[in-house]
Amino acid sequence: MSTYVISDIHGQYNSYKKMLEKIKFSSKDFLYVLGDCIDRGPDGINVIKDIMKRDNAELILGNHEVMLLNSIEHIRDTEAEKEPSNMTEDGLSPLELWTHPCNGGEGTCLEFLGLPAGEQKSIEEFLRNCRLIKRIKIDGKSYQLTHSYSINKAFGNEVLYKKTDRAAMESIVWDTIFDKTKNREIPEKLFGYQRDIYIVGHIFTQRLNNMTEDGKGMIFKSENYRGYSVVDVDCGMALNSRSSRLGCYCLDTGKEYYVPLLED
């Protein structure tokens, strides 16, 4: 049995399926997907559906799934003629934020709203029951799986979306340890477990200058990044370019796997 982690598939269902074939994913293995299945690419809903039907896969929510859920809530409030909720500092509604070109959610939005009501409900319920953070142990090592960030308390082994206040939830999926504007060292109290290995996505590794010689994204690994052991598995599918690769990391062996978005 092997435990694998991928992140930031961004609607590239074909690349996702190729990765499962490459790692020879079987019923004996387990897969964690660290958010951002959807948006930018064409088939994010199919990625979610595939995860939903598997007993050996789990989705940890990212900011793009949270934008979907916030937009559903906003649409319902609008239809019920309630006061608009969760407006951004720029005055954008959750739906406008999600479908803005910088976030690339318009295609997913149209696909989701075009689904039968029953399918929409199933997907929404699935997402609302997902975790934001999962903590696991493998061979004596503790791993914290999150799309991007942690929160300032010891929280046990999981943080559920539906049991997390909005401010903490937004921080977990949007903030990043790679934010250069923060102090170089993160205070120990900020994260629940300083000795954990943090497996994240959200920031494509090209931004960290972690690439092959020909510019393709590579999984970033550091045992002491701003005081923490961090692995970033987002290899730039959101870029939609020849540098984009889907990265997969095996927690049992440390082996890395890659599927390019575009063939050379």
MIVEXMAR-497556 format. One record per residue (C-alpha): residue number from 1; chain; x, y, z. Coordinates in steps of 0.2 Angstrom, whole numbers. Layout:
N
 num chaine     X     Y     Z
 NUM      A     X     Y     Z
...
***
This chain:
264
 num chaine     X     Y     Z
   1      A     0     0     0
   2      A     6    17    -4
   3      A     0    35     0
   4      A     1    48   -13
   5      A    -2    67   -13
   6      A    -6    78   -28
   7      A   -13    96   -29
   8      A   -19   109   -40
   9      A   -25    99   -55
  10      A   -35   114   -61
  11      A   -48   105   -72
  12      A   -35    94   -81
  13      A   -44    78   -80
  14      A   -34    69   -93
  15      A   -18    73   -84
  16      A   -25    67   -68
  17      A   -30    50   -76
  18      A   -13    49   -84
  19      A    -5    51   -66
  20      A   -16    37   -59
  21      A   -10    26   -73
  22      A     8    31   -70
  23      A     8    27   -52
  24      A    -2    11   -55
  25      A   -15    17   -42
  26      A   -24     3   -35
  27      A   -38    -1   -22
  28      A   -23    -5   -10
  29      A   -17    13   -11
  30      A   -23    30    -5
  31      A   -23    47   -13
  32      A   -25    64    -5
  33      A   -29    78   -17
  34      A   -24    95    -9
  35      A   -37   106   -17
  36      A   -40   116   -33
  37      A   -47   102   -43
  38      A   -57   115   -53
  39      A   -55   131   -63
  40      A   -44   136   -77
  41      A   -44   119   -86
  42      A   -60   111   -94
  43      A   -65    96   -83
  44      A   -64   101   -65
  45      A   -81    94   -61
  46      A   -76    77   -68
  47      A   -61    77   -56
  48      A   -72    80   -42
  49      A   -84    66   -47
  50      A   -70    54   -49
  51      A   -64    57   -31
  52      A   -82    56   -25
  53      A   -84    38   -31
  54      A   -67    32   -24
  55      A   -66    25    -6
  56      A   -47    27    -7
  57      A   -46    45   -11
  58      A   -49    61    -1
  59      A   -51    79    -6
  60      A   -44    93     5
  61      A   -52   109     0
  62      A   -43   123    -9
  63      A   -47   141   -12
  64      A   -56   137   -29
  65      A   -68   124   -21
  66      A   -71   137    -7
  67      A   -75   150   -20
  68      A   -87   138   -28
  69      A   -96   135   -11
  70      A   -96   154    -7
  71      A  -104   157   -25
  72      A  -118   144   -22
  73      A  -122   153    -6
  74      A  -122   170   -14
  75      A  -133   164   -29
  76      A  -146   158   -16
  77      A  -145   174    -6
  78      A  -148   184   -22
  79      A  -163   173   -27
  80      A  -170   175   -10
  81      A  -167   194   -11
  82      A  -156   193     4
  83      A  -143   206     8
  84      A  -127   201    -2
  85      A  -115   192     9
  86      A   -96   190     9
  87      A   -91   205    -3
  88      A   -73   207    -5
  89      A   -63   222    -1
  90      A   -64   227   -19
  91      A   -83   226   -19
  92      A   -84   210   -29
  93      A   -97   197   -25
  94      A   -91   179   -22
  95      A   -98   174   -39
  96      A   -88   189   -47
  97      A   -72   184   -38
  98      A   -74   166   -43
  99      A   -78   170   -62
 100      A   -65   184   -63
 101      A   -52   180   -76
 102      A   -38   180   -63
 103      A   -47   165   -55
 104      A   -53   156   -70
 105      A   -69   150   -63
 106      A   -82   154   -77
 107      A   -81   138   -86
 108      A   -83   128   -70
 109      A   -97   139   -65
 110      A  -107   136   -81
 111      A  -104   118   -80
 112      A  -109   116   -62
 113      A  -125   127   -65
 114      A  -129   116   -80
 115      A  -129   100   -70
 116      A  -146    92   -64
 117      A  -151    99   -47
 118      A  -148    82   -39
 119      A  -130    82   -45
 120      A  -127    99   -40
 121      A  -133    95   -22
 122      A  -122    79   -21
 123      A  -107    89   -26
 124      A  -111   103   -14
 125      A  -114    91     0
 126      A   -98    82    -4
 127      A   -87    98    -3
 128      A   -96   104    13
 129      A   -91    88    21
 130      A   -72    89    16
 131      A   -58    93    27
 132      A   -47   109    26
 133      A   -33   100    35
 134      A   -29    82    38
 135      A   -15    76    49
 136      A    -8    58    47
 137      A     7    47    52
 138      A    17    36    41
 139      A    32    26    47
 140      A    33    37    63
 141      A    33    53    53
 142      A    18    66    55
 143      A    12    74    40
 144      A     0    89    39
 145      A   -10    90    23
 146      A   -17   107    18
 147      A   -20   116     2
 148      A    -9   131     8
 149      A    -8   136    26
 150      A   -12   131    44
 151      A   -20   139    59
 152      A   -14   146    76
 153      A   -19   132    87
 154      A   -16   113    90
 155      A   -31   106    82
 156      A   -29    87    83
 157      A   -30    77    67
 158      A   -42    87    56
 159      A   -50   103    52
 160      A   -67   101    44
 161      A   -74   115    32
 162      A   -91   115    40
 163      A   -84   117    58
 164      A   -72   131    54
 165      A   -76   149    55
 166      A   -74   159    39
 167      A   -59   169    44
 168      A   -49   154    48
 169      A   -55   145    33
 170      A   -50   159    21
 171      A   -33   159    29
 172      A   -30   141    27
 173      A   -34   141     8
 174      A   -27   158     3
 175      A   -12   162    15
 176      A     5   154    11
 177      A    21   150    21
 178      A    30   156     5
 179      A    23   174     7
 180      A    39   184     6
 181      A    31   199    15
 182      A    30   189    31
 183      A    44   188    44
 184      A    57   175    39
 185      A    54   164    54
 186      A    36   160    58
 187      A    32   159    77
 188      A    30   141    83
 189      A    13   146    90
 190      A     6   149    73
 191      A     6   131    67
 192      A    -1   117    78
 193      A    14   106    76
 194      A    31   113    72
 195      A    39    96    69
 196      A    26    90    56
 197      A    30    89    38
 198      A    19   101    29
 199      A    13    95    12
 200      A     5   110     2
 201      A     0   116   -15
 202      A    -7   133   -20
 203      A    10   141   -25
 204      A    17   134   -41
 205      A    35   129   -39
 206      A    40   139   -54
 207      A    38   154   -42
 208      A    50   147   -30
 209      A    63   144   -45
 210      A    61   126   -42
 211      A    62   119   -60
 212      A    71   108   -72
 213      A    84   115   -83
 214      A    71   117   -97
 215      A    59   127   -85
 216      A    47   113   -80
 217      A    40   114   -62
 218      A    47   102   -49
 219      A    41    97   -32
 220      A    49   108   -19
 221      A    56   100    -3
 222      A    64   109    11
 223      A    68   102    29
 224      A    70   120    36
 225      A    60   133    26
 226      A    56   147    38
 227      A    58   135    52
 228      A    47   121    45
 229      A    48   106    35
 230      A    38   109    19
 231      A    34   100     3
 232      A    25   109   -11
 233      A    18    98   -24
 234      A    10   111   -36
 235      A    20   111   -52
 236      A    11   124   -61
 237      A    -5   116   -70
 238      A   -13   133   -68
 239      A     0   141   -79
 240      A    -7   131   -94
 241      A    10   131  -102
 242      A    24   120  -107
 243      A    31   122   -90
 244      A    16   115   -82
 245      A    16    98   -74
 246      A     5    88   -63
 247      A    16    82   -48
 248      A    13    67   -37
 249      A    23    63   -21
 250      A    23    46   -12
 251      A    24    49     7
 252      A    30    31    10
 253      A    45    32    -2
 254      A    48    50    -6
 255      A    47    46   -24
 256      A    41    60   -36
 257      A    30    57   -52
 258      A    26    69   -66
 259      A    14    71   -80
 260      A    17    86   -92
 261      A     1    96   -97
 262      A     8    98  -114
 263      A    19    86  -123
 264      A    35    92  -130
***
